């Protein structure tokens, strides 16, 4: 199989449930989505890896939100990588693809040869859900901790949602026979079904007293949870990224005794929502004097989208709340 041949399960998310263990989950495979995200920027290798991990987490977490909702994951730190931002746009209608975009802000002079997570400093990992007009966005935050972005996400679900959650991710550049090097990523997310948890009171046993999964399951639930995690640990990298192993085959191999039951697959694409109208709207709060300060020597106002690299060149006379002309006016 060469690079040009798309595999059926590329850029998909497969929801499933382990009926014998009261656990739900998702399998995600990203290929073209990562190419779409990463080709927009010349990121250093550690930054690329962090963005790839964040995009994979976003796909796994985002699949649960409702139609037309938006989920964002954000990392803000004092380290060399100052910010990573991702957005997951749920399908507009049943059967339509979801869309993902992502980018990172970093100080190139501070990037080292250390592991990707070491490029982050003190900061926080945030989950934001936008349900649309007329609603207040939800936001949950947990500190950067535990050695990986996936561990930060696990801590968020334990601390903020009291949901035992586990991620096993694999991502990196691969070269298929006859093809060229490109990014692939795959992962599995496990999550215990929600229920009241009296074991989650007070501080947790994780780093800095954060709650972890073992703090919020007990008895038979803990046995089921630990067994599913041990089975997940046997997944190999090539099974995870899936050039030749279908997600459903991976689930059967890992969890056949837990009676895995799969649901409709969700396709996902790289997609950005930026537009000239959105840029104009963001500038509509500025006065003519403010717009003048933004105007270049060429007599235009420029704007760049950090997510997709789109470049906008705008007539300053058509911008701001004191605009003399509307877009397209000749006068």
VOGU-902903 format. One line per 10 residues: number of its first residue (from 1); for each residue x, y, z of N, C-alpha, C. Coordinates in steps of 0.1 Angstrom, whole numbers, plus 2048, in hexadecimal, padded with zeros to 3 digits. Atoms other than C-alpha are relative to their C-alpha. Layout:
NUM = X Y Z X Y Z X Y Z ~ ...
//
This chain:
1 = 808 7F4 800 800 800 800 809 80C 800 ~ 7F8 7F4 801 80E 822 7F6 7F9 80B 807 ~ 805 7F4 7F8 809 844 806 7F3 805 7FA ~ 80C 7FA 807 7EF 84E 7EC 7F3 7F8 802 ~ 80B 809 7FE 7D8 831 7F5 7FA 802 80F ~ 805 7FE 7F3 7C1 83B 812 7FA 7F3 806 ~ 805 80C 7F9 7B9 820 82B 7F2 803 805 ~ 80E 7FD 7FD 795 81C 834 7FE 806 80E ~ 802 7FB 7F2 79A 824 859 809 80C 803 ~ 7F9 7F4 7FE 7B1 842 854 7F6 80B 803
11 = 807 7F4 7FC 7A4 861 865 7F1 7FC 804 ~ 80D 804 7FA 788 850 878 801 7FE 80F ~ 801 802 7F1 77C 84C 89C 7F5 7F5 801 ~ 80A 80B 7FE 76B 82B 8A6 7FC 7FF 80E ~ 804 802 7F2 757 82C 8C6 7FC 7F2 803 ~ 803 80D 7FC 753 80C 8D9 7FC 7FF 80F ~ 803 803 7F2 747 7FD 8FA 803 7F2 804 ~ 7FD 80D 7FA 753 7E0 90F 7F5 7FC 809 ~ 80C 803 7F9 733 7D1 91A 802 7F9 80D ~ 7FD 808 7F4 743 7BA 934 807 808 80B
21 = 7F7 7F8 7F6 757 7D6 945 7FA 80E 803 ~ 805 7F2 7FD 740 7F5 945 809 80B 7FC ~ 7F6 7F7 805 75A 807 931 7FD 804 7F1 ~ 802 7FB 80E 756 81C 911 80E 805 7FB ~ 7F4 7FB 805 771 828 8FA 7FF 804 7F1 ~ 7FF 7FC 80E 77D 834 8D8 80E 7FC 7FA ~ 7F4 802 808 797 82A 8BE 801 80A 7F6 ~ 7FE 7F6 80A 7A5 846 8A9 80C 7FD 7F7 ~ 7F5 801 80A 7BB 845 88A 801 80D 7F8 ~ 7FE 7F3 807 7C9 865 87B 80B 7FF 7F6
31 = 7F6 800 80A 7DC 868 85B 800 80D 7F8 ~ 801 7F4 807 7D2 883 843 7FD 80C 809 ~ 803 7F5 7F7 7C5 898 860 80D 806 805 ~ 7F3 7FB 7FA 7E8 89A 86F 808 807 7F5 ~ 7F9 7F9 80B 7F7 8A2 84D 7FB 80E 7FE ~ 806 7F3 801 7DE 8BE 84A 804 80A 80A ~ 7FC 7F7 7F5 7E7 8CC 86C 80E 804 800 ~ 7F1 7FE 7FF 80D 8C8 86B 806 807 7F4 ~ 7FA 7FB 80B 814 8D2 848 7FF 810 7FF ~ 802 7F1 800 808 8F6 84F 80C 807 807
41 = 7F5 7FA 7F8 827 8FC 866 80D 7F7 7FF ~ 7F3 807 7FF 84C 8F3 867 803 7FE 80F ~ 7FE 802 7F2 84A 8E7 88B 80D 7F8 803 ~ 7F5 809 7FB 86A 8DA 89D 7FA 7F2 804 ~ 805 80E 7FE 867 8B4 8A2 7F9 7FE 80E ~ 808 802 7F4 85D 8B6 8C7 7F2 807 800 ~ 80C 7F9 801 842 8CF 8BF 7F6 7F9 7F8 ~ 808 808 809 835 8BA 8A3 7F9 7F4 808 ~ 805 80C 7F8 832 89C 8BB 7F5 805 80A ~ 80A 7FB 7F6 81F 8B1 8D5 7F3 803 7F9
51 = 80D 7FD 808 806 8BE 8BA 7F9 7F3 7FC ~ 806 80C 804 801 89B 8AD 7F9 7F9 80C ~ 806 806 7F4 7FA 88E 8D0 7F3 807 804 ~ 80C 7F8 7FC 7E2 8AA 8D7 7F5 7FE 7F6 ~ 80A 802 80A 7D0 8A5 8B6 7F9 7F3 802 ~ 806 80D 7FD 7CB 880 8BE 7F7 800 80C ~ 809 7FE 7F4 7BE 888 8E1 7F3 807 7FC ~ 80C 7F8 804 7A6 8A1 8D1 7F6 7F7 7F9 ~ 809 809 808 798 887 8B9 7F9 7F6 809 ~ 806 80A 7F7 793 86E 8D5 7F6 806 80A
61 = 809 7F9 7F7 783 886 8ED 7F4 806 7F9 ~ 80B 7F8 807 76F 89A 8D4 7F5 7F8 7FA ~ 80A 808 807 75C 87D 8C5 7F3 7FF 809 ~ 80C 801 7F8 744 87E 8E3 7F7 80D 800 ~ 809 7F4 800 737 8A2 8DE 7F5 7FF 7F6 ~ 80C 800 808 716 8A9 8CE 802 807 7F3 ~ 800 7FA 80D 70F 8B4 8AA 801 80F 802 ~ 7FE 7F1 801 71B 8D8 8A3 807 806 80C ~ 7F8 7FB 7F5 72E 8DB 8C4 80E 801 7FC ~ 7F2 7FF 802 752 8E4 8C6 808 7FD 80D
71 = 7F8 803 7F5 76C 8D5 8DD 80E 806 7FD ~ 7F2 7FB 801 78E 8E6 8E3 809 7FB 80B ~ 7F6 803 7F6 7AD 8D9 8F5 80B 80B 7FF ~ 7F5 7F6 800 7C7 8F2 8FF 80A 7FD 80B ~ 7F5 801 7F7 7E9 8F1 910 806 80E 800 ~ 7F9 7F3 7FE 7F8 911 91E 80B 7FD 80A ~ 7F5 803 7F6 81B 90F 92E 80A 80B 7FF ~ 7F5 7F7 7FF 839 923 938 80D 7FB 7F9 ~ 7F4 806 806 850 90C 924 803 805 7F2 ~ 7FD 7FC 80E 85E 90D 901 7F4 7FF 7F7
81 = 80C 801 808 83D 902 8F3 7F5 808 809 ~ 809 7F7 7F7 826 91E 900 7F2 7FC 7FF ~ 80E 803 801 805 912 8F2 7FE 7F5 7F5 ~ 805 808 80A 7F5 8F6 8DF 7F1 801 801 ~ 80E 7FE 800 7D1 8FB 8D4 7FA 7F7 7F5 ~ 807 808 80A 7BA 8E2 8C2 7F1 802 801 ~ 80E 7FF 801 796 8E4 8B7 7FA 7F3 7F9 ~ 807 80B 807 77E 8C7 8AF 7F2 806 7FE ~ 80D 7FB 804 75F 8D2 89C 7F7 7F4 7FD ~ 809 80B 802 743 8B8 8A0 7F9 801 7F2
91 = 807 800 80D 731 8AE 880 7F4 80A 800 ~ 80C 7F7 801 716 8C7 873 7F4 7F7 7FF ~ 80C 809 801 6FF 8A9 86D 805 7F2 801 ~ 7FD 80E 7FE 6FD 884 872 807 7FA 7F3 ~ 7F9 805 80C 716 872 85B 80B 809 7FA ~ 7F6 7F7 805 72B 891 854 80D 7FE 808 ~ 7F3 801 7F9 750 892 85D 802 80B 80B ~ 7FC 7F6 7F6 75D 8A3 87C 80D 807 7FA ~ 7F4 7F8 805 77A 8BD 877 809 803 80C ~ 7F6 7FD 7F6 79A 8C2 88B 80A 80A 7FA
101 = 7F5 7F7 804 7B3 8DE 88A 809 801 80D ~ 7F7 7FF 7F5 7D2 8E4 8A0 80C 809 7FD ~ 7F3 7F9 802 7F0 8FB 8A5 807 802 80D ~ 7F8 7FE 7F4 80C 902 8BD 808 80D 7FF ~ 7F8 7F4 7FF 81E 922 8C9 80C 7FC 808 ~ 7F4 804 7F9 842 91D 8D4 80B 80A 7FE ~ 7F4 7F8 801 863 92E 8DA 80B 7F8 7FB ~ 7F7 809 807 87B 91F 8C1 80E 800 807 ~ 7F3 800 7FA 89A 92A 8D5 800 7F8 80D ~ 801 808 7F4 88E 916 8F3 7FE 7F1 7FE
111 = 802 80E 803 887 8F5 8E1 80D 7F8 802 ~ 7F4 808 7FD 89F 8DA 8EC 7FE 7F2 7F9 ~ 801 80E 805 8A7 8B6 8E2 7F9 7F6 80A ~ 807 809 7F6 894 8A9 900 7F3 7FB 7FB ~ 80D 805 804 874 896 8FF 7F6 80B 7FD ~ 80A 7F6 803 856 8A8 8F1 7F9 806 80C ~ 807 7FB 7F5 844 8AB 912 809 809 809 ~ 7F6 7F7 7F9 864 8BB 921 800 80E 7FB ~ 800 7F2 806 85E 8D9 90A 7F5 808 807 ~ 80A 7F8 7F9 840 8E2 920 805 803 80E
121 = 7FD 7FC 7F2 843 8F4 941 7F4 800 808 ~ 80C 7FE 7F7 82C 8FD 95D 7F4 806 7F8 ~ 80C 7FB 807 809 902 950 7F4 7F8 802 ~ 80D 807 7FE 7E7 8F3 94B 7FB 7FA 7F2 ~ 806 807 80B 7D4 8DC 934 7F1 803 802 ~ 80E 7FC 7FF 7B0 8E8 92C 7F8 7F9 7F6 ~ 80A 806 808 791 8D9 91D 7F5 80A 7FF ~ 80B 7F6 802 777 8F1 90E 7F6 7FA 7F7 ~ 80B 805 808 755 8E8 900 7F7 80C 7FD ~ 809 7F6 805 741 901 8EB 7F3 7FA 7FA
131 = 80D 806 805 71C 8F7 8E7 7F9 809 7F7 ~ 806 7F7 80A 714 914 8D0 7FA 80D 806 ~ 806 7F3 7FC 702 935 8D2 7F6 7FF 80B ~ 80A 7FF 7F5 6EF 93E 8F1 804 7F7 80C ~ 7FC 809 7F5 703 926 908 80E 805 805 ~ 7F3 7FD 7FA 721 92B 91F 809 7F5 7FD ~ 7F6 80A 803 740 918 914 804 7F9 80E ~ 7FB 807 7F4 74B 8FD 92D 80F 800 7FF ~ 7F1 801 800 770 8FD 938 804 7F9 80D ~ 7F9 807 7F5 784 8E5 94E 80F 800 7FE
141 = 7F2 7FE 800 7A8 8E9 957 807 7F6 80A ~ 7F8 808 7F7 7C3 8D2 966 80E 804 7FD ~ 7F2 7FC 802 7E8 8D9 96B 807 7F6 7F7 ~ 7F7 809 808 803 8CC 953 807 7F7 80A ~ 7F9 809 7F7 810 8AD 964 800 7F2 7FA ~ 801 80E 802 817 888 962 807 7FB 7F3 ~ 7F6 805 80A 82F 887 944 7FB 7FF 7F2 ~ 804 801 80E 819 888 925 7F2 808 7FF ~ 80D 7F9 802 7FB 89B 916 7F4 7F6 803 ~ 80B 80A 7FD 7E6 87B 918 7FE 7FE 80F
151 = 801 801 7F1 7EE 878 93D 7F9 80D 806 ~ 807 7F3 7FC 7E2 89D 941 7F1 7FE 7FD ~ 80E 802 803 7C2 893 92F 7F9 7F7 80A ~ 805 80A 7F6 7BD 875 946 7FE 807 80E ~ 801 7F9 7F4 7C3 88C 964 7F4 809 800 ~ 80B 7F8 801 7A9 8A4 957 7F3 7F9 802 ~ 80C 808 7FF 78E 889 954 7FE 7FB 80E ~ 801 805 7F2 796 87B 977 7FC 80C 809 ~ 801 7F5 7F6 798 89D 988 7F2 808 7FD ~ 80C 7F7 803 77C 8B1 976 7F3 7F8 7FD
161 = 80C 808 804 764 896 96A 7FE 7F4 809 ~ 800 80C 7F8 76D 87A 983 7FC 7F4 7F7 ~ 801 80B 809 76E 862 965 80D 7F9 7FE ~ 7F3 807 802 78A 848 965 802 7FF 7F1 ~ 7FD 7FF 80E 79A 84D 943 80E 7FC 7FD ~ 7F2 805 804 7B8 83D 931 802 802 7F1 ~ 7FC 7FE 80E 7C9 846 910 80C 7F7 7FE ~ 7F4 806 805 7E2 830 8FD 802 805 7F2 ~ 7FE 7F9 80C 7F0 843 8E0 80D 7FC 7F9 ~ 7F4 802 808 809 83D 8C4 800 80A 7F4
171 = 800 7F7 80B 814 857 8AB 80E 803 7FC ~ 7F2 7FD 805 832 860 895 800 7FF 7F1 ~ 7FE 801 80E 83F 861 872 802 7F2 7FB ~ 7FE 80E 806 83D 841 85D 802 801 7F1 ~ 7FE 801 80F 847 837 83A 7FB 7F3 7FB ~ 805 80D 806 832 81D 828 808 7FD 7F3 ~ 7F8 804 80C 842 809 80C 7FB 807 7F3 ~ 804 7F9 80D 843 81E 7EC 7FB 80E 803 ~ 805 7F3 7FD 838 83D 7FF 80B 809 806 ~ 7F7 7F7 7F9 847 85B 811 7FD 801 80E
181 = 802 7FF 7F2 84B 863 835 7F4 809 803 ~ 80B 7F8 7FC 82B 870 845 7FB 7FC 80E ~ 805 802 7F3 819 873 866 7F4 7F6 801 ~ 80C 808 7FD 802 858 874 7FE 800 80F ~ 802 800 7F2 7F2 856 896 7F4 7F7 803 ~ 80B 808 7FC 7DB 83E 8A8 7FF 7FF 80F ~ 801 801 7F1 7CE 839 8CB 7F2 7FA 804 ~ 80C 805 7FA 7B4 82A 8E2 7FD 808 80D ~ 804 7FA 7F4 7A1 83B 8FD 7F6 7F7 807 ~ 809 808 7F8 790 828 919 7FA 809 80B
191 = 807 7F8 7F6 777 838 931 7F5 7F8 807 ~ 80A 807 7F9 763 829 94D 7F3 807 7FF ~ 80D 7F9 801 73E 82F 94A 7FD 808 80D ~ 802 7F7 7F5 733 84C 960 7F7 7FA 80B ~ 808 804 7F5 726 844 983 805 808 80C ~ 7FC 7FA 7F3 726 853 9A6 80D 7FA 806 ~ 7F3 806 7FB 749 84F 9B6 803 806 80D ~ 7FD 7FB 7F2 74C 853 9DC 80F 7FF 803 ~ 7F1 802 7FD 771 84A 9D9 808 80C 7FB ~ 7F9 7F5 805 779 86B 9C9 801 80D 809
201 = 800 7F5 7F7 776 881 9E7 80F 804 805 ~ 7F3 7FC 7FB 795 896 9F2 80A 7FF 7F5 ~ 7F5 800 809 7B7 895 9E2 802 7F2 7FA ~ 7FD 80C 807 7C2 87B 9C9 80E 7FB 802 ~ 7F3 806 7FF 7E0 864 9C6 80A 803 7F5 ~ 7F7 7FC 80C 7EE 874 9A6 809 80B 804 ~ 7F7 7F6 7FE 808 88E 9A2 7F9 80D 805 ~ 805 7F4 7FA 802 8AD 9B7 7F2 7FE 806 ~ 80D 803 7FA 7E4 89C 9C7 7F4 7FF 7F6 ~ 80B 802 809 7D0 898 9A7 7FA 7F3 800
211 = 807 80D 800 7B6 87D 9A4 805 7F8 7F4 ~ 7FD 809 80B 7BF 85F 98E 7F5 7F5 800 ~ 80B 80A 802 7A9 842 982 7FE 7F7 80C ~ 801 80A 7F5 7B1 82B 99F 7F9 806 80C ~ 807 7FA 7F4 7A3 845 9B7 7F1 800 7FE ~ 80F 7FF 802 780 844 9A7 7FA 7F4 7FB ~ 806 80D 802 77A 81F 9A1 803 7F7 80C ~ 7FE 809 7F5 776 804 9BA 7F9 7F2 7FE ~ 807 80D 801 76C 7DF 9BE 801 7FA 7F2 ~ 800 806 80D 762 7CE 99E 803 80A 7F5
221 = 7FD 7F6 80A 764 7EE 98A 80F 802 7FF ~ 7F1 7FF 800 789 7F1 994 806 7F4 7F9 ~ 7FA 80C 807 790 7CD 989 7FE 801 7F1 ~ 803 7FF 80E 77F 7D3 968 809 80B 7F9 ~ 7F8 7F5 805 791 7F4 963 80F 7FC 7FF ~ 7F2 805 801 7B3 7E5 96B 803 7F6 7F5 ~ 7FE 80B 80A 7AE 7C7 955 800 807 7F2 ~ 800 7FA 80D 7A4 7DD 937 80D 808 7FD ~ 7F3 7F9 801 7C3 7F3 93D 80B 7F7 7FD ~ 7F5 80A 802 7DA 7D5 93E 7FF 7FB 7F1
231 = 802 804 80E 7CB 7C9 91D 804 80B 7F6 ~ 7FC 7F5 809 7CF 7EB 90D 80F 802 800 ~ 7F1 7FF 800 7F4 7EB 917 806 7F6 7F7 ~ 7F9 809 809 7FA 7CE 900 7FF 804 7F2 ~ 801 7FA 80E 7F1 7E3 8E1 80E 804 7FB ~ 7F3 7FC 806 80F 7E7 8CA 7FE 80C 7F7 ~ 800 7F4 807 818 807 8B8 7F9 7FE 7F2 ~ 805 802 80E 810 7F9 895 7F1 7FC 800 ~ 80F 802 7FE 7EE 7ED 8A2 7F9 80D 802 ~ 806 7F4 7FC 7E7 80F 8AF 7FE 80A 7F4
241 = 801 7F6 80B 7EF 824 890 7F9 7F9 7F4 ~ 809 807 809 7DE 809 87B 802 800 7F1 ~ 7FF 801 80F 7ED 808 858 7FA 7F3 7FB ~ 805 80D 804 7E2 7E3 857 7F6 7FA 80A ~ 809 806 7F6 7CD 7DD 876 7F4 809 802 ~ 80C 7F8 7FF 7A9 7E9 875 7FD 803 80F ~ 803 7FD 7F2 79C 7FA 895 7F7 7F5 807 ~ 809 80B 7FA 781 7DE 89A 809 7F4 803 ~ 7F8 80C 7FD 79C 7C3 897 809 803 80C ~ 7F8 7FD 7F4 7B1 7D5 8B1 7F8 7FE 80D
251 = 808 801 7F4 794 7D6 8C9 7FD 7F1 803 ~ 802 80E 7FE 78D 7B1 8C4 80D 7F9 806 ~ 7F3 806 7FB 7B2 7A8 8CA 802 804 80E ~ 7FD 7FC 7F3 7B4 7BD 8E9 7F5 7FC 80A ~ 80A 801 7F6 792 7B9 8F9 7F5 7F5 7FD ~ 80B 80A 804 780 79A 8EB 7F8 7FA 80C ~ 807 806 7F4 778 78D 90E 7F6 80B 806 ~ 808 7F5 7FA 768 7AF 917 7F4 803 7F7 ~ 80B 7FF 809 74F 7AC 8FA 7FF 80F 7FB ~ 800 7F2 805 758 7CC 8E7 7F4 801 7F6
261 = 80B 7FD 809 73A 7DC 8D5 803 80D 7F9 ~ 7FC 7F4 807 741 7F6 8BA 7F4 808 7FB ~ 80A 7F7 804 72C 814 8AF 804 806 7F2 ~ 7FD 7FA 80D 72B 829 88F 80D 807 800 ~ 7F3 7F9 801 74D 835 884 7FE 80F 7FD ~ 800 7F1 803 753 85B 883 80C 803 7F8 ~ 7F5 7FB 808 768 869 867 804 80E 805 ~ 7FB 7F3 7FC 77E 887 86E 809 805 7F5 ~ 7F8 7FA 80B 78F 8A0 857 808 80C 807 ~ 7FA 7F3 7FC 7A8 8BD 85B 7F7 80B 7FA
271 = 808 7F6 805 793 8DC 859 801 80D 809 ~ 7FF 7F3 7F9 795 901 863 7F4 808 7FD ~ 80C 7F8 802 779 919 868 803 80F 7FD ~ 7FC 7F2 802 78C 939 861 7FA 805 7F2 ~ 806 7FA 80C 77E 951 846 803 80F 801 ~ 7FE 7F1 800 781 975 83B 7F5 806 808 ~ 80B 7FA 7F8 75F 97C 84B 803 7FF 80F ~ 7FC 801 7F2 76C 96F 86C 80B 80A 804 ~ 7F5 7F7 7FD 78B 984 86A 7FA 80E 801 ~ 806 7F3 800 776 9A3 862 7F7 802 80D
281 = 809 7FF 7F4 75E 99B 87F 809 802 80D ~ 7F7 7FF 7F5 77C 998 897 806 80E 801 ~ 7FB 7F2 801 788 9BB 88C 7F5 80A 801 ~ 80B 7F6 800 766 9CB 88E 7FF 808 80D ~ 800 7F9 7F3 76C 9D6 8B2 809 80B 800 ~ 7F6 7F6 800 788 9ED 8A8 7FC 80D 7F9 ~ 803 7F3 807 787 A12 89F 809 801 7F4 ~ 7F8 7FD 80C 795 A21 880 80F 803 804 ~ 7F3 7FD 7FB 7B3 A2D 894 808 7F3 803 ~ 7F9 80D 7FD 7BA A09 8A0 803 7F9 7F3
291 = 7FE 806 80D 7B6 9FC 87D 80C 806 7F9 ~ 7F5 7F9 806 7CF A16 871 80D 7FB 805 ~ 7F4 806 7FA 7E9 A08 889 803 7F2 7FB ~ 7FE 80E 805 7E4 9E5 87B 804 800 7F1 ~ 7FE 800 80E 7E8 9F1 857 80F 800 7FC ~ 7F2 801 804 809 9E8 845 804 80C 7F7 ~ 7FC 7F6 809 81E 9FF 830 7FA 7FF 7F2 ~ 806 803 80D 80D 9EF 812 7F1 805 800 ~ 80D 7FB 7FF 7EC 9FE 81E 7F5 7F5 802 ~ 809 80A 7FE 7DC 9DD 828 801 7FB 80E
301 = 800 807 7F3 7D3 9C9 848 801 7F2 7FD ~ 7FF 80E 803 7DF 9A6 848 7FD 7F7 80D ~ 803 809 7F5 7D5 988 85E 803 7F2 7FB ~ 7FD 80E 803 7E1 964 85F 7F9 7F7 80A ~ 806 80B 7F7 7CF 945 86C 80B 7F7 805 ~ 7F6 809 7FA 7E6 932 884 7FD 7F1 7FD ~ 803 80E 802 7D3 912 87D 803 7FB 7F2 ~ 7FF 805 80E 7D2 90F 857 80A 808 7F8 ~ 7F6 7F8 808 7EB 92A 84C 7FA 809 7F6 ~ 807 7F7 809 7D1 93E 838 805 80E 803
311 = 7FB 7F2 7FF 7DD 962 831 7F5 809 7FA ~ 80A 7F7 804 7C4 97E 82F 806 80E 7FE ~ 7FC 7F3 803 7CA 9A0 81F 7F4 809 7FF ~ 80D 7F9 800 7AF 9BA 827 802 80F 7FF ~ 800 7F1 802 7A8 9DE 81E 7FC 806 80D ~ 804 7FB 7F3 7A9 9F2 83E 7F4 809 800 ~ 80C 7F7 801 78D A09 832 7F3 7F8 802 ~ 80C 808 7FE 775 9EB 835 800 7F9 80E ~ 7FF 807 7F3 77F 9E1 859 7FD 809 80B ~ 803 7F8 7F4 774 9EC 87B 7F2 805 800
321 = 80E 7FB 7FF 754 9FB 888 7FF 80E 7FA ~ 801 7F3 806 75D A1C 877 803 7FF 7F1 ~ 7FD 803 80E 762 A0C 854 7FA 80A 7F7 ~ 806 7F6 809 75E A25 838 7F9 7F8 7F5 ~ 806 808 80B 756 A09 81E 7FD 7F2 804 ~ 802 80E 7FE 748 9E7 81E 809 7F8 7F6 ~ 7F8 808 809 75C 9CA 80F 7FA 800 7F2 ~ 805 800 80E 759 9CC 7E9 7FD 80D 7FA ~ 803 7F2 805 751 9F1 7E7 80C 805 7F8 ~ 7F6 7FA 809 765 A03 7CC 804 80E 804
331 = 7FD 7F2 7FD 762 A25 7DB 808 802 80D
//
